[in-house]
Amino acid sequence: MSNKITLYQDVDGCLNASMPPWAGSRISTKEATTSEGRTYMIRYAVDLISALKGLSTDLVWLTTWTHDGPKIIAPLVGWPAGETAPVLCPPAEYAAGGYQSIYWKFAALELDQLANPRPFIWVDDELADFKILPSLDLWERLDALGTEYIVVAPKDFLGVTPKQVAEMAEFIAKHEQV
């Protein structure tokens, strides 16, 4: 990893959305077949991928697609850097399944940050639910990591919006000035 901001990226509800709000952008719909043989339709805004490619970040896949992120999603959407990006997978205690994925994603991010603390952006539509649940210790644990971060929680049917990409770019620019 470099000294760039780390971008922890989810796929469904973030890159893959039913109504991407990118005015003037070509919306592409393609089939993606997972390594388990399941086929999904991936719908994304071409300009979103271009905007994300233009951010000065180190991409880390943090998605239920796990290793299919770099293997299938990155080439499908034309994100070359995504093909070699690291992947975080469920820690051992979550390997059996039967849990909401946001819990294993948080645990994996937390372990990654504890091993190599650095500023980060976490993009995941599931985080929207957690913004309204202050009783959970998720936010306190993120703050306890001691690194600067922002959370981007798109609406799952929209995916990442131009405004959210602008917020990410602003966070990166602020950090580059330090």
VOVO-259784 format. One record per atom (N, C-alpha, C): atom name; x, y, z. Coordinates in pm, 1 decimal. Layout:
CA X Y Z $
...
//
This chain:
N 82.8 -118.8 0.0 $
CA 0.0 0.0 0.0 $
C 87.1 125.0 0.0 $
N 36.0 225.0 -63.6 $
CA 105.9 353.0 -68.1 $
C 57.5 440.9 47.3 $
N 88.8 567.8 40.4 $
CA 41.6 659.4 144.2 $
C -88.3 727.9 103.0 $
N -155.5 676.2 1.2 $
CA -283.5 730.2 -42.4 $
C -394.3 689.9 54.5 $
N -505.8 758.7 42.9 $
CA -626.4 721.9 116.7 $
C -669.3 582.9 68.8 $
N -713.6 498.5 160.8 $
CA -765.3 368.0 123.9 $
C -914.4 380.2 96.2 $
N -957.9 324.6 -14.9 $
CA -1099.2 322.0 -52.7 $
C -1149.9 179.6 -36.2 $
N -1228.5 156.3 70.3 $
CA -1291.6 26.2 91.3 $
C -1422.3 28.4 12.6 $
N -1431.5 -52.8 -92.7 $
CA -1540.0 -42.8 -189.4 $
C -1631.1 -165.0 -189.9 $
N -1760.6 -139.8 -172.7 $
CA -1864.3 -240.4 -188.0 $
C -1911.3 -237.3 -333.3 $
N -1983.5 -339.9 -377.6 $
CA -2032.5 -346.2 -515.7 $
C -2182.1 -318.5 -522.7 $
N -2263.7 -411.5 -472.1 $
CA -2408.5 -399.5 -488.5 $
C -2462.4 -283.2 -406.1 $
N -2542.7 -199.7 -471.0 $
CA -2597.2 -81.1 -406.3 $
C -2500.8 35.2 -407.3 $
N -2381.2 14.2 -459.7 $
CA -2279.3 119.3 -466.9 $
C -2235.0 140.3 -610.9 $
N -2167.6 41.2 -668.1 $
CA -2132.7 45.5 -810.5 $
C -2250.8 -6.1 -892.7 $
N -2310.3 -114.0 -846.5 $
CA -2422.8 -179.8 -912.9 $
C -2552.1 -124.9 -852.7 $
N -2630.1 -50.4 -932.9 $
CA -2753.1 11.8 -883.4 $
C -2858.9 11.5 -992.3 $
N -2983.4 6.7 -954.0 $
CA -3089.6 0.9 -1054.4 $
C -3115.6 134.8 -1122.0 $
N -3088.1 247.7 -1054.0 $
CA -3115.2 380.1 -1111.9 $
C -2998.1 476.1 -1089.3 $
N -2881.2 450.7 -1145.9 $
CA -2766.6 538.8 -1121.4 $
C -2795.7 683.0 -1166.9 $
N -2778.4 781.8 -1077.8 $
CA -2815.1 920.0 -1107.3 $
C -2701.7 1001.5 -1171.5 $
N -2650.1 956.0 -1281.3 $
CA -2539.5 1024.4 -1347.2 $
C -2590.9 1084.4 -1478.1 $
N -2637.8 1209.2 -1472.5 $
CA -2695.1 1276.0 -1589.3 $
C -2595.1 1276.1 -1704.1 $
N -2641.0 1235.2 -1819.1 $
CA -2557.1 1235.7 -1938.5 $
C -2463.1 1118.0 -1948.9 $
N -2457.2 1034.3 -1846.9 $
CA -2367.9 919.2 -1849.5 $
C -2435.6 801.8 -1918.1 $
N -2353.6 724.3 -1984.6 $
CA -2405.2 600.3 -2040.9 $
C -2423.2 502.4 -1925.2 $
N -2542.4 443.6 -1918.6 $
CA -2570.3 342.0 -1817.7 $
C -2552.4 207.6 -1886.9 $
N -2469.5 124.4 -1829.9 $
CA -2439.3 -4.3 -1890.6 $
C -2496.6 -116.8 -1804.4 $
N -2553.9 -214.9 -1868.5 $
CA -2605.1 -333.2 -1799.1 $
C -2537.4 -454.9 -1860.6 $
N -2471.2 -532.3 -1775.0 $
CA -2399.4 -650.6 -1822.2 $
C -2423.8 -766.0 -1726.5 $
N -2410.5 -884.9 -1777.6 $
CA -2421.7 -1004.8 -1694.1 $
C -2287.5 -1034.9 -1628.8 $
N -2293.6 -1077.7 -1504.2 $
CA -2173.7 -1121.2 -1432.7 $
C -2202.8 -1256.9 -1371.6 $
N -2118.5 -1353.1 -1399.0 $
CA -2133.5 -1486.5 -1341.5 $
C -2025.4 -1506.2 -1236.8 $
N -2067.5 -1536.9 -1115.9 $
CA -1973.8 -1552.9 -1005.4 $
C -1896.6 -1683.1 -1018.1 $
N -1796.0 -1697.0 -935.6 $
CA -1717.5 -1819.9 -934.9 $
C -1801.8 -1938.4 -886.8 $
N -1914.0 -1910.1 -820.2 $
CA -2004.3 -2017.7 -777.8 $
C -2106.9 -2051.1 -884.8 $
N -2099.5 -1984.7 -1001.0 $
CA -2188.7 -2014.7 -1111.0 $
C -2320.0 -1937.9 -1112.9 $
N -2341.3 -1847.5 -1017.5 $
CA -2463.4 -1765.9 -1016.9 $
C -2444.7 -1646.2 -1108.9 $
N -2550.8 -1609.6 -1181.5 $
CA -2543.9 -1497.8 -1274.3 $
C -2627.4 -1381.4 -1221.7 $
N -2568.6 -1261.5 -1226.0 $
CA -2634.8 -1139.4 -1180.7 $
C -2625.0 -1034.5 -1291.2 $
N -2722.7 -944.9 -1293.2 $
CA -2715.8 -830.3 -1383.2 $
C -2647.9 -717.2 -1307.4 $
N -2549.1 -659.0 -1369.2 $
CA -2477.1 -546.7 -1310.2 $
C -2513.1 -423.0 -1391.6 $
N -2565.7 -321.0 -1326.1 $
CA -2606.3 -196.0 -1391.5 $
C -2527.0 -83.4 -1325.8 $
N -2453.2 -11.1 -1406.6 $
CA -2366.7 92.5 -1351.2 $
C -2355.6 210.2 -1447.8 $
N -2319.2 324.6 -1392.9 $
CA -2294.6 444.5 -1472.8 $
C -2147.0 445.6 -1511.8 $
N -2120.7 456.2 -1640.2 $
CA -1983.3 458.3 -1689.4 $
C -1906.6 575.5 -1628.1 $
N -1973.7 691.5 -1612.6 $
CA -1906.6 808.4 -1553.4 $
C -1870.4 787.1 -1406.7 $
N -1947.4 705.7 -1335.2 $
CA -1912.6 674.5 -1196.8 $
C -1779.7 601.5 -1192.0 $
N -1764.2 502.7 -1276.4 $
CA -1638.7 427.2 -1277.0 $
C -1522.8 519.2 -1314.9 $
N -1543.8 605.0 -1413.9 $
CA -1439.0 701.0 -1453.1 $
C -1402.6 792.2 -1336.5 $
N -1503.7 839.6 -1264.1 $
CA -1478.4 927.9 -1150.3 $
C -1400.5 855.5 -1040.5 $
N -1437.6 731.6 -1011.9 $
CA -1366.3 655.8 -908.7 $
C -1222.8 625.9 -951.7 $
N -1204.7 594.9 -1079.7 $
CA -1068.7 569.9 -1129.9 $
C -982.8 694.8 -1116.5 $
N -1045.7 812.9 -1123.9 $
CA -972.3 938.8 -1115.5 $
C -934.1 980.2 -974.2 $
N -990.6 912.8 -874.0 $
CA -955.4 946.2 -735.5 $
C -819.3 887.4 -700.8 $
N -743.5 962.2 -626.4 $
CA -611.2 916.0 -584.7 $
C -625.6 832.4 -457.0 $
N -660.6 705.1 -474.6 $
CA -681.7 615.1 -361.2 $
C -618.5 479.7 -388.6 $
N -604.6 405.2 -282.4 $
CA -569.5 263.8 -292.2 $
C -698.2 186.0 -270.6 $
N -744.3 119.6 -374.3 $
CA -868.7 44.0 -367.8 $
C -849.8 -86.2 -291.2 $
N -946.6 -117.1 -205.1 $
CA -955.7 -246.1 -137.3 $
C -1100.7 -290.7 -151.7 $
N -1122.4 -407.5 -208.8 $
CA -1257.4 -461.2 -222.8 $
C -1307.6 -506.5 -86.8 $
N -1423.8 -456.1 -46.9 $
CA -1488.2 -496.0 78.4 $
C -1635.3 -520.9 44.3 $
N -1660.6 -639.5 -10.6 $
CA -1788.8 -671.9 -69.7 $
C -1818.5 -820.2 -55.4 $
N -1945.4 -855.0 -58.3 $
CA -1981.3 -996.2 -56.2 $
C -1935.3 -1066.8 -183.7 $
N -1897.4 -991.1 -285.7 $
CA -1840.4 -1050.6 -407.0 $
C -1699.5 -1103.4 -378.3 $
N -1639.3 -1063.9 -268.2 $
CA -1502.2 -1098.4 -227.7 $
C -1409.2 -1105.7 -349.7 $
N -1348.3 -1221.2 -375.3 $
CA -1248.0 -1230.3 -483.1 $
C -1307.0 -1215.1 -622.8 $
N -1439.1 -1223.5 -633.6 $
CA -1501.6 -1197.2 -762.8 $
C -1502.8 -1047.3 -794.7 $
N -1477.6 -962.4 -693.7 $
CA -1466.3 -817.7 -720.0 $
C -1357.0 -789.0 -822.0 $
N -1231.5 -825.4 -791.2 $
CA -1125.8 -799.7 -889.0 $
C -1131.9 -891.5 -1010.1 $
N -1180.0 -1012.4 -990.9 $
CA -1180.0 -1111.3 -1098.1 $
C -1292.1 -1086.9 -1200.5 $
N -1409.4 -1043.8 -1153.0 $
CA -1525.6 -1031.2 -1240.7 $
C -1572.7 -886.5 -1255.6 $
N -1594.4 -818.0 -1144.4 $
CA -1652.1 -682.7 -1150.1 $
C -1555.9 -582.2 -1213.1 $
N -1430.8 -579.3 -1169.0 $
CA -1335.4 -480.6 -1222.4 $
C -1323.6 -487.9 -1374.9 $
N -1298.9 -605.3 -1434.6 $
CA -1290.2 -608.3 -1580.5 $
C -1424.0 -577.7 -1648.5 $
N -1533.5 -616.9 -1584.9 $
CA -1665.9 -593.1 -1642.0 $
C -1693.3 -443.3 -1657.8 $
N -1654.8 -364.5 -1556.6 $
CA -1682.1 -220.6 -1559.7 $
C -1564.8 -140.4 -1614.8 $
N -1454.5 -206.4 -1645.5 $
CA -1339.1 -136.6 -1701.5 $
C -1257.4 -60.4 -1598.7 $
N -1230.6 -124.4 -1485.0 $
CA -1152.8 -62.0 -1377.5 $
C -1024.4 -141.8 -1360.4 $
N -921.8 -116.0 -1443.7 $
CA -800.0 -197.0 -1442.1 $
C -733.0 -207.2 -1304.8 $
N -728.7 -96.1 -1230.2 $
CA -664.0 -101.2 -1098.2 $
C -739.3 -194.6 -1003.9 $
N -867.9 -211.2 -1028.9 $
CA -947.8 -299.8 -945.4 $
C -914.2 -445.7 -961.2 $
N -849.7 -479.5 -1074.2 $
CA -816.7 -619.9 -1100.0 $
C -703.2 -670.6 -1012.9 $
N -622.4 -579.7 -961.5 $
CA -509.6 -619.6 -877.3 $
C -525.7 -571.4 -732.9 $
N -639.5 -510.2 -704.0 $
CA -661.9 -456.0 -569.7 $
C -681.2 -567.8 -467.8 $
N -638.5 -543.4 -345.1 $
CA -659.2 -642.1 -239.1 $
C -808.4 -661.6 -210.1 $
N -838.9 -775.5 -149.3 $
CA -975.3 -812.5 -113.2 $
C -977.5 -845.3 35.3 $
N -1075.6 -789.6 106.6 $
CA -1096.8 -830.2 245.3 $
C -1210.5 -931.8 246.4 $
N -1189.5 -1039.0 319.5 $
CA -1286.6 -1148.5 328.2 $
C -1335.9 -1160.7 471.6 $
N -1444.6 -1234.5 491.6 $
CA -1494.2 -1250.7 628.1 $
C -1389.3 -1313.7 719.6 $
N -1366.8 -1253.3 836.2 $
CA -1279.2 -1317.2 934.2 $
C -1336.9 -1453.6 974.4 $
N -1254.5 -1537.8 1031.1 $
CA -1291.5 -1676.5 1061.4 $
C -1423.5 -1689.1 1136.6 $
N -1447.4 -1601.4 1232.8 $
CA -1569.7 -1614.4 1313.5 $
C -1697.0 -1587.1 1232.6 $
N -1682.5 -1532.2 1111.5 $
CA -1798.2 -1505.2 1025.5 $
C -1805.2 -1601.3 906.9 $
N -1711.5 -1691.2 895.6 $
CA -1702.2 -1777.9 777.9 $
C -1822.0 -1870.4 759.7 $
N -1890.1 -1905.3 866.6 $
CA -2003.0 -1997.1 856.1 $
C -2127.4 -1931.0 797.1 $
N -2127.9 -1799.3 787.3 $
CA -2243.3 -1728.7 731.2 $
C -2352.8 -1711.0 834.0 $
N -2474.4 -1678.3 786.0 $
CA -2586.0 -1657.3 876.2 $
C -2581.7 -1523.8 948.2 $
N -2520.3 -1425.5 891.6 $
CA -2503.9 -1294.2 953.0 $
C -2530.2 -1188.0 847.0 $
N -2559.1 -1068.3 891.8 $
CA -2569.5 -956.7 798.9 $
C -2427.1 -918.9 758.6 $
N -2402.8 -900.7 629.5 $
CA -2266.0 -882.9 581.4 $
C -2195.8 -761.4 638.4 $
N -2269.6 -659.8 680.8 $
CA -2202.8 -539.9 731.8 $
C -2118.4 -572.4 854.7 $
N -2156.8 -674.0 931.0 $
CA -2079.9 -709.9 1050.1 $
C -1943.8 -767.6 1014.1 $
N -1938.4 -860.7 918.3 $
CA -1807.4 -914.9 881.6 $
C -1724.6 -808.5 810.3 $
N -1791.0 -722.4 732.0 $
CA -1715.8 -616.5 662.9 $
C -1650.0 -523.5 764.0 $
N -1726.0 -486.4 867.2 $
CA -1666.9 -400.5 969.2 $
C -1550.5 -470.4 1038.8 $
N -1568.0 -596.0 1074.5 $
CA -1460.8 -670.5 1142.2 $
C -1337.0 -679.4 1053.5 $
N -1356.1 -703.5 924.3 $
CA -1242.4 -712.3 831.8 $
C -1173.2 -577.3 816.7 $
N -1252.0 -470.0 804.5 $
CA -1193.4 -335.7 794.9 $
C -1116.1 -303.0 922.2 $
N -1175.1 -333.1 1035.9 $
CA -1110.9 -305.2 1163.6 $
C -976.4 -378.9 1173.5 $
N -973.0 -506.1 1137.5 $
CA -847.4 -581.8 1140.2 $
C -744.8 -522.1 1043.9 $
N -791.0 -482.9 925.0 $
CA -701.3 -422.8 826.3 $
C -643.0 -292.0 878.7 $
N -725.9 -210.2 939.2 $
CA -679.7 -82.1 993.0 $
C -588.0 -100.5 1113.8 $
N -617.2 -198.1 1197.0 $
CA -530.0 -223.7 1312.4 $
C -391.9 -269.1 1266.9 $
N -387.4 -346.1 1157.6 $
CA -259.4 -393.8 1104.9 $
C -182.5 -283.6 1032.1 $
N -255.0 -192.7 968.0 $
CA -191.4 -88.0 887.9 $
C -279.0 37.3 890.7 $
N -272.4 114.8 1000.3 $
CA -359.8 231.5 1012.6 $
C -329.4 337.5 905.5 $
N -435.3 385.2 841.5 $
CA -423.5 490.3 741.0 $
C -561.7 549.5 717.9 $
N -568.2 674.3 674.2 $
CA -698.4 735.4 647.6 $
C -774.4 654.7 542.3 $
N -908.5 653.9 555.7 $
CA -986.1 572.1 463.0 $
C -1122.7 631.0 432.9 $
N -1177.8 580.9 322.6 $
CA -1315.1 605.9 281.5 $
C -1381.4 469.2 274.5 $
N -1496.2 455.6 339.5 $
CA -1569.8 330.0 335.4 $
C -1699.7 354.5 260.7 $
N -1716.2 286.6 147.2 $
CA -1834.5 301.7 63.4 $
C -1916.4 172.8 72.4 $
N -2035.6 183.3 132.4 $
CA -2122.1 66.1 145.6 $
C -2264.9 112.9 171.2 $
N -2357.1 67.7 90.5 $
CA -2496.7 106.6 106.5 $
C -2555.6 57.9 238.6 $
N -2506.6 -51.2 291.3 $
CA -2559.9 -103.7 418.0 $
C -2532.2 -10.0 535.1 $
N -2435.3 77.5 521.4 $
CA -2402.8 169.8 629.7 $
C -2513.3 271.7 653.7 $
N -2600.4 293.9 556.2 $
CA -2710.8 388.7 573.7 $
C -2798.2 348.5 692.1 $
N -2821.6 218.5 709.1 $
CA -2901.6 171.5 821.9 $
C -2833.1 199.8 955.0 $
N -2702.1 193.4 957.3 $
CA -2628.7 212.4 1081.4 $
C -2618.8 358.6 1121.4 $
N -2637.4 449.1 1026.8 $
CA -2634.0 591.6 1060.7 $
C -2752.5 629.0 1149.5 $
N -2858.1 549.7 1147.2 $
CA -2976.4 581.2 1228.1 $
C -2986.7 490.7 1351.3 $
N -2884.9 412.5 1379.8 $
CA -2886.2 323.1 1495.5 $
C -2771.7 358.4 1591.3 $
N -2787.6 468.1 1665.4 $
CA -2676.8 514.2 1750.6 $
C -2643.5 419.9 1865.1 $
N -2731.5 325.2 1896.5 $
CA -2702.5 234.6 2008.0 $
C -2590.2 135.9 1973.9 $
N -2564.4 116.0 1846.6 $
CA -2457.9 24.2 1808.3 $
C -2321.8 89.9 1830.1 $
N -2224.1 9.2 1862.4 $
CA -2091.5 63.9 1891.6 $
C -2003.9 78.3 1766.8 $
N -2061.3 58.3 1649.8 $
CA -1984.3 65.4 1525.7 $
C -1908.4 196.9 1513.5 $
N -1977.1 308.1 1534.4 $
CA -1913.9 439.4 1513.3 $
C -1805.6 464.9 1617.2 $
N -1828.9 424.2 1741.2 $
CA -1727.0 442.5 1845.2 $
C -1602.9 359.5 1812.4 $
N -1624.1 238.9 1761.7 $
CA -1511.1 153.2 1727.2 $
C -1434.1 209.4 1608.0 $
N -1505.3 265.9 1511.1 $
CA -1435.0 330.0 1398.7 $
C -1352.6 447.2 1449.1 $
N -1411.5 529.8 1535.2 $
CA -1338.4 644.1 1590.1 $
C -1216.8 598.6 1671.1 $
N -1230.3 486.8 1742.4 $
CA -1121.8 435.9 1826.1 $
C -1001.8 389.7 1744.7 $
N -1020.1 365.9 1615.1 $
CA -907.5 326.0 1530.5 $
C -803.2 436.2 1522.3 $
N -847.7 561.1 1542.2 $
CA -754.1 672.8 1545.8 $
C -712.0 725.0 1409.3 $
N -775.7 682.0 1303.7 $
CA -743.0 733.1 1170.9 $
C -861.2 814.3 1119.2 $
N -829.6 909.6 1035.0 $
CA -936.2 988.9 974.3 $
C -1009.8 903.3 872.3 $
N -1140.5 924.1 864.7 $
CA -1219.5 847.2 768.3 $
C -1347.0 922.1 736.3 $
N -1406.0 884.0 625.4 $
CA -1543.6 922.4 595.7 $
C -1617.5 796.7 551.4 $
N -1746.8 797.9 575.5 $
CA -1834.6 689.3 535.8 $
C -1925.9 742.7 426.5 $
N -1934.9 668.3 317.9 $
CA -2025.9 701.6 208.5 $
C -2129.3 590.4 202.8 $
N -2255.1 626.9 227.9 $
CA -2362.8 528.7 236.9 $
C -2471.2 561.3 133.7 $
N -2450.0 516.9 9.9 $
CA -2549.2 547.9 -93.3 $
C -2680.6 473.9 -72.1 $
N -2786.5 529.4 -128.6 $
CA -2913.1 456.5 -134.1 $
C -2892.2 343.8 -234.4 $
N -2932.1 222.6 -197.3 $
CA -2896.9 105.7 -278.9 $
C -2950.0 110.7 -421.7 $
N -3062.1 174.7 -446.5 $
CA -3114.9 178.8 -582.5 $
C -3044.8 284.2 -667.8 $
N -2978.9 382.0 -603.3 $
CA -2906.0 486.1 -675.9 $
C -2758.5 453.7 -693.9 $
N -2699.6 392.1 -594.8 $
CA -2555.0 372.6 -596.6 $
C -2485.3 502.7 -561.4 $
N -2354.5 505.0 -580.1 $
CA -2275.2 623.4 -548.0 $
C -2315.6 736.1 -642.5 $
N -2342.2 852.4 -584.9 $
CA -2386.9 968.0 -662.0 $
C -2270.0 1061.1 -694.4 $
N -2288.6 1151.3 -791.1 $
CA -2183.0 1249.9 -818.7 $
C -2147.8 1332.4 -694.6 $
N -2248.5 1367.6 -614.9 $
CA -2222.0 1444.1 -492.3 $
C -2132.9 1364.9 -396.1 $
N -2156.8 1235.4 -384.1 $
CA -2074.4 1153.6 -294.8 $
C -1931.3 1140.7 -346.3 $
N -1914.5 1130.5 -477.8 $
CA -1778.3 1127.5 -533.3 $
C -1708.4 1260.3 -503.9 $
N -1781.5 1371.0 -513.5 $
CA -1723.2 1501.4 -482.0 $
C -1680.3 1508.1 -335.2 $
N -1760.6 1449.8 -245.2 $
CA -1724.0 1445.4 -103.2 $
C -1596.0 1363.4 -82.8 $
N -1585.1 1253.1 -155.6 $
CA -1464.0 1171.2 -145.5 $
C -1343.4 1250.5 -195.5 $
N -1358.3 1319.1 -308.2 $
CA -1248.9 1397.5 -365.5 $
C -1207.0 1509.5 -269.8 $
N -1303.6 1568.4 -203.2 $
CA -1273.8 1674.5 -105.7 $
C -1194.5 1618.5 12.6 $
N -1234.0 1502.6 61.6 $
CA -1162.1 1437.8 171.8 $
C -1018.9 1405.8 129.2 $
N -1002.9 1355.0 9.4 $
CA -868.4 1322.0 -41.8 $
C -785.2 1448.3 -55.1 $
N -842.1 1553.3 -111.7 $
CA -768.8 1679.5 -131.0 $
C -727.5 1739.5 3.5 $
N -816.5 1734.8 100.4 $
CA -784.4 1786.0 233.7 $
C -666.5 1708.4 292.7 $
N -669.0 1580.5 273.2 $
CA -563.4 1495.7 328.4 $
C -430.3 1514.8 257.1 $
N -435.8 1541.2 127.2 $
CA -312.1 1561.4 49.5 $
C -244.0 1692.4 87.5 $
N -319.6 1789.0 141.8 $
CA -264.2 1919.0 180.8 $
C -184.8 1910.5 310.6 $
N -210.4 1806.4 388.0 $
CA -144.5 1791.9 519.2 $
C 0.6 1756.3 501.5 $
//
